[in-house]
Amino acid sequence: MNIAVLGAGYWGKKVIGEYLQLAQNHPKVNFSMVCDLQDRNLEYCRRDYDIPSRKLTKSYGEVLKSPDVNAVHICTPNGTHYQICKEALEAGKHVLLEKPMTLNSKHAYELVEIAESEGLTLQVGHIYRFNNALKWVRKLIEDRYLGDLYYLRLQWTTLMLPLPDRDIVFDLAPHPIDIVNYLLDMWPTKVSCKAGNYRREKLTEVAYITAELDGKLLANIELSWLQPGKVRQTSVIASTRCATIDCLNQKIGIYENGNGEACDIKVERNNTILSEITHFTQRILQNEESNNMGSIGARNVEILEHIRRSLEEERTVRVLSSE
């Protein structure tokens, strides 16, 4: 199976490096091509990854026309996801599409329908589904080790310059929204959002999201591009015990509610990018369903739309079932 990466920017370079490693260790996987519009990115791939010039191109159409390419990993800007993914699926390529899947749910569900009709794998890059610490806590929740769930708190903050043409909800919220679904196997029924922009006239840089789930269960999400220090933390508050997960370092702290004492659970930290692309290639080779299929990515985008609607209309928005 031959795989190409479309987009060799900051994230694309990381992805390319992992595919090259995977190809060295997996006899059925071959890294085929790289596409990017910037000469400097292609030169980086040639120089640092020793990728031959014949495998580098500025035209994603050239990649999609190649009969030797079976699958593509799309790491291009968010606004290009829909068109490139649609063309890739129509060209018969399996696709791993980075988050957010698209900028509106109509386009996302359209891509799901195309992939299903063509019998192709469409996986979305919600990479925290491959985080060993979160996998562990998901099992603790399933086994009711923590007791009755009260609420979740997710903090996704860092200090960085505003990203051109991006608001923080669509750029950063896909991960915590997906983590809530991954841990609980449910989607919000209501959402509300307050947000602000401080260094530019439009496009939010800070957001506070409250998601209501079944019963009294809540998820509170804090997003910021203004707070120093990179934090990717999830806390699960429950009746018997509470868990805090450092999603970057894959560390888990368990707190006994009776006396407040904490203990750490040792988790073997994994390479989440490598785990994600390995899962992608195995699902294609084995003709099996991904645990991060396109329908999950589309529902994620739909939740983001409801959050944006809440922000615009300054009210709590009910989320309709996708069933």
N, C-alpha and C positions, 0 to 999 in steps of 0.2 A: 504494500500500500504506500503510495506516494503522497506526501503532504506538503502544501505550500502555505506560507504565512503572508498575509496581505496587511502591510503596515509595519514598519520597522522603526517606530519612534521609541519613546521611553519603555513602554510596556512590551511592544513588539520585540525589542532586542532581548528582553528577558525570556520571552516565549521561544524565540528562535534558538537561544542557547540550550533550553531544555529539550527541544525537539532533536537537536544534534546529539545530545546525550542519550536520549531515548533510542534514536536510530542506531547508535553504537551497540546498544545492549539488546535490541529487539530485532531479530533477523527478518521479520515481516514488515518492518516500518522503515521507510526511506524518506529523508528530507529532500524535497525536490526543488522548490523555488522560493524567492523572496521578491515581493513587489513593494515599492515605495516611490513616492514622487520626488523625494529629496535626494540629491546626489550624495550628500554627506552621510545619510543613513545607509545607502547602498555601499558606499566606500567603507563604512564601519564594518559591515557584514563581510566584505571582501577581505579587509585587513585583519580584523580581530577574530573572525570565525572561519577564515580561510575558505569562504564560499566562492567558487569559480564565477567569473563575470558572466558566463553563459547562463547561470542560474539566477541572475539578478535582472530585474526589469522595472520600468516605470509604468507599465501597462497591466492592470489587473485583467483586462480583456485577453491578453496573451496567456495569462495563467489559466483562465477559465476555458480557453479554447484548446489547451494542451490535453491530448488524450492520455498522457502519462500521469496527470494529477487526479487523484481520487478524492481528496479532501482538502479544504482550506480552513485556516484559522484566521478570522477577521479581527484585526487590531487597529482598524482605522478610526478616525474621529466619529463621535456618536451620530452626527447628522448624516453620515454616509452608510450607516449599518443596513438600513432597509434596502436601498437600491443594490448595493453590492451583494448582500446575502440573497436577495431575490434572483439576481442574475446567476449567482453561483448554484443555487438549487435548480434553476431552470437549465443549467448546463450539466446537471447530473452529479454535482459535487456534494459530498457530505460537508457539514459546516459546524464549526465551533465559533460562536459569535460572542464577542465580549459584551459586558453589560454597559449601559442599559441596552436591552435587545434592540429597541427602536425608540423613537421619541413620541410615538403614540400607539395605543393598544390595537387600533384597527390594523395598522401595518404589521404589528407583531403577530396577531392571529392569522393574518393572511400568509405570513411566512410559515407558520405552523401547518396550515392547510396545504401549502405547496409541498412541504417536506413529506407530509403524510401521503399525499397523492402520488408522489414520486418514489416512495419507499426509501427515503433518505434519512440519515441521522442529522438532527438539528439540536445541538447542545448549546447552552448559554453559560457564559463565564462567571457564574456565581461561585467564586473559588473557595469561599469559606465552607462549602459543603464537603470539602476535602481536607479540612482542618482536624487533626486528630483530637485536639482538646474539645472541640465542639461535638465531635462524634461521641466522645466519652460522656459528656454531659447529656447528650440526647438519650443515651442508654440509661443514665441515672434517672432521667425523667420518666422514661418508659417503665423502668422497674419500680417507680414511686419511692425511690430512695430519699428524695427531698421532701416527700409528703405532698399535701395539696398546694398547688401553685397559686401564688398571690399576684405577682407581677414580674415583668422583665424590665431591666434598664440597660440601654445600649448607648455607649458613648463613642462617637466616631469624630474625633477632633484632631486638628493639627494646624500649625501656622504655615501658611503658604500664600503666594500671590494669587489673585483671582484668575481663574481660567477663562480665556476669551470665549464668549458665547455660551457659557455654561452656568447654570444655577446649581446650588448645592443639593437641592432635593433630587434632581434627576441624576446628578453625578455621584453623590455619596450615599444617598438613602437606599439604592438598590441592595447593597450588602446587608445592612441591618434588617431591612424588610424581609429579605430572603432567609436570614438567620432565624428570625421569628418563625417563619413557616417551616424551616428545616427542623428546629427543636421541638415544635409543638404540633406539626402536621396540620396546621389550620391557618387561615388568612384572617385579617381584621374584618370586623363587621361594621365598624365606624372608625373614622379618622378625623383628627383635627390638627391644625398646624398654625404656628406663629413663626414668623421669620423676619430677618432684617438684612439690609445691605448698608455698609458703612464706608467702603472705599470706592464705590462706584454708584452711579445713579440708579441703575436697575440690576436685576439678577442677584438673588439672595446669596449671602455668604455665611449666615447663621440660621439654623432652624431648630425648632422644638416640636416634635411630633408625638401625639398621644394616639395610640391605636387600641380600640376596644375589641376584645375577642369574645369567645363564648363565656357566658356567665359573667363573673366579676373580674375575669382575667384582663390585665392591662399590659401594654408594652409602651414604655416611654423612651423616645429616641432623641438624643442630642447630637446635632451636627454643627461643626464650626471649622472655618478656615482661618480663624483669628486667634485661637488659643494655642500658646506655645506647648511644644512637646506632642509627639504623635501618640495618640491613644486609640486603641481598638479594643474596647472592653464590653463584655456582656455579663450582666448579673441576673441570676434567677433567684427570686425571693419566694420562699415556700414555708409551709407550716412547721416542718421538722428540721430542715436544714436549708441553708442558702449556699449558692455556688457563685463564684466570680471567675470569669475566664479572661485571661490576657490573650486575646486572639492573635497578637503578633508573635509572642514568645511561646504560645501554646502551654500556658501554665494555668492550673486550676486550684483555687482555694475553696475549701469546704468549711462552713461555719455552723456549729451546733447552736441551735436557737436557744437551748436551755441555759447555756452558760457563756455563750459568745466566743468560745474557744475555736481557733482555726487550725486546720491541718491542710497540707498540700498533697495533691494527688500527682504522682509522677507520670507524665505522659511522654512517650517517645515522639519528639518533634519530627514532623515529616515535611518534605518539600511539596508544598501544595500545588505549585504549577506543574511539577512533574507528575504528581498524582492525578491531577485533572486531565492532562493530555494523555496519560496512559489509559485512563478510564475511557476517554473519547475514542482512542484507537482500538481498544479492546471491544467496545460496543459495536464498532463497525465490523471488525474482523469476525466477531461472534454473532453478528446480526441480533443484538440484544438491545433493549430499551435503556437509555441513559437515565441516571438518577437525577439529572438536571436537564430534562427535556425542554423543548421549545415552549410547551404549554405552560410550564412553570415560569419561564422568563416573560411570557406574554401576560400572565396574571400579575406578575410583579410590576410590569409597566402600567397595568390598569390601576393598581393600588397607588402608584406614584401620581397618576392623573387625578385620583380622588384627593390625594394630599394637596396637590396644587390647586384644585378646585376649592378645598377648604380654606386655603390661604387667600385666594382671590375673593371669595365670598364671605370671609370672616365668620365661618360657622362650622359646626361639626357636620360631616358628610357621611351618610349611610352608604356602605359598600354592598352592592347587589351581588347575589351569588352568581358564580360562573357556571353552575351546574345546568 
